């Protein structure tokens, strides 16, 4: 009470700083001094608490004004911080517990992952074996496939019904056909069934191809042109391709079995993708056709190389009646092989275009331009008399065959050009004449040079209509023609003595009703050279032994399924 009753000129600071100046200092004054000291000390604490809570520190005036309200707010904020701290402490404890069991969680995850993989693998295996899990359909042919893609079977084929008319100037030889005009319906080429696909992996491929052929029955009368006319029994199933291939990478592969030799491009283009009704006579004679063996292949972006070690090439150099080499590997057992060795190789270079564009000879409108150049060689040695009783022959020895070919195709996208050339050099010490019955007659023809070429341009006159032409030439010489010149007129090789160079012109038209799958081909060919003798007889294609001026008309429908 005394402190509160001081004179106005007596300040509080003076009273605090000089307590002994007032002899009447009492308890009330002491309480006032303590309150001031507490206020001075707590002001920094209020500022610090405000900084921690993200709020501006209260001023002296605010503390004085707010009083108990500010203290209550501070307590609420402290309580909130404690709750947050407790929550964070709980999370830290949980994380520590999880860290302690981390090794166990990883081990369990690995075990679960392994079990899941085993279950999935087993289910896929079981699914691939279930009939209702197979996939089937049509994609350029019918197919069956397992869901995992490890197994696939493609089934297809084609038919080529045709009409042919052949007009000849008959030769004065009994063994050959003498009727000037022959015409009729029949097969103008091949009628094939094709099975192909892969097993265990797309890298392991296979193919089995068969052809229903006519006039392949065994003859019943020696040197009779009608030997093979056997009625409905003459349609036989002939095995063509039968091989398996292992692809080691995208570039390298190895093939075993029976296959077309990697030699002439006209032979490598399959039957259903030819330009004309049939291949050229030159290709039939010099194209090597099929063999049995092992083939290594490399295919890159622009180059392809094939190497074949096999049982020899099919000998048609001078036709079917006179074998100047003596190898017939198609469907022959290993014990009947007559070649001591046979090697064949082909190299192709594609400056531009796509490989698939050269599966056929046509280049449809709108297709990209492309060019393919190829070169190949073949060498073999054969002992044809080794499979026969030599006591029945007049000549025995070995035949050496070396040949080469070069070809090229240029696609323009609406037009195309194909050309090829062949050369054969044969040391034919043991040629033999094929006969219908009995052992063959061996003859020595010495050195043979056989050569030929083809030129085949084509152009689309409509998106579905293509016109084409082809010229082919072939000739051969021998260092010992006496066995041929002295052959009796009734001999099947006597026509060789009458023939000259082959010179045939063919013109035709392709109507692509549905691409290659449904195609109508019509062509007309004429021999503008000398006689078509024994070397160039190709009856299935319409060409018979004839004098100059023979012509052949052919029209054929092709259906691929």
Buried (B, 14 or more C-beta within 10 A) or exposed (E): EEBEEBEEEEEEEEBEEEEEEBEEBEEEBEEBBEEEEEEEEEBEEBBEBBEEBEEEBBEEEBBEEEEEEBEEBBEEBEEEEEEEEEEEEEEEEEEEEEEEEEEEEEEEEEEEEEEEEEEEEEEBEEBBEEEEEBEEEEEEBBBBBBEEEBBBBBBBBBBBBBBBBBBBEBBEBBBBBEEEEBEEEEBBBBBBBBBBBBBEEEEBBBBBBBBBBBBBBEBEEEBEBEBBEBEEEEBBEBEBBBBBBEBEEEEEBEBBBBBBBBBBBBBBBBBBBBBBBBBBBBBBBBBBBBBBBBBBBBBEEEEBBBBBBBBBBBBBBBBBBBBBBBBBBBEBEEEEBBBEEBBBBBBBBBEEBEBEBBEBBBBBEEBEBBBBBBBBBBBBBBBBBBBBEEEEBEBBBBBBBBBBBBBBBBBBBBBBBBBBBBBBBBBBBBBBBBBBEEBBBBBBBBBBEBBBBBBBBBBBEEEBEBBBBBBBBBBBEBEBEEBBEEBEEEBBBBBBBBBEEBBBBBBBBBBBEEEBBBBBBBBBBBBBBBBBBBBBBBBBBBBBBBBBBBBBBBBBBBBBB
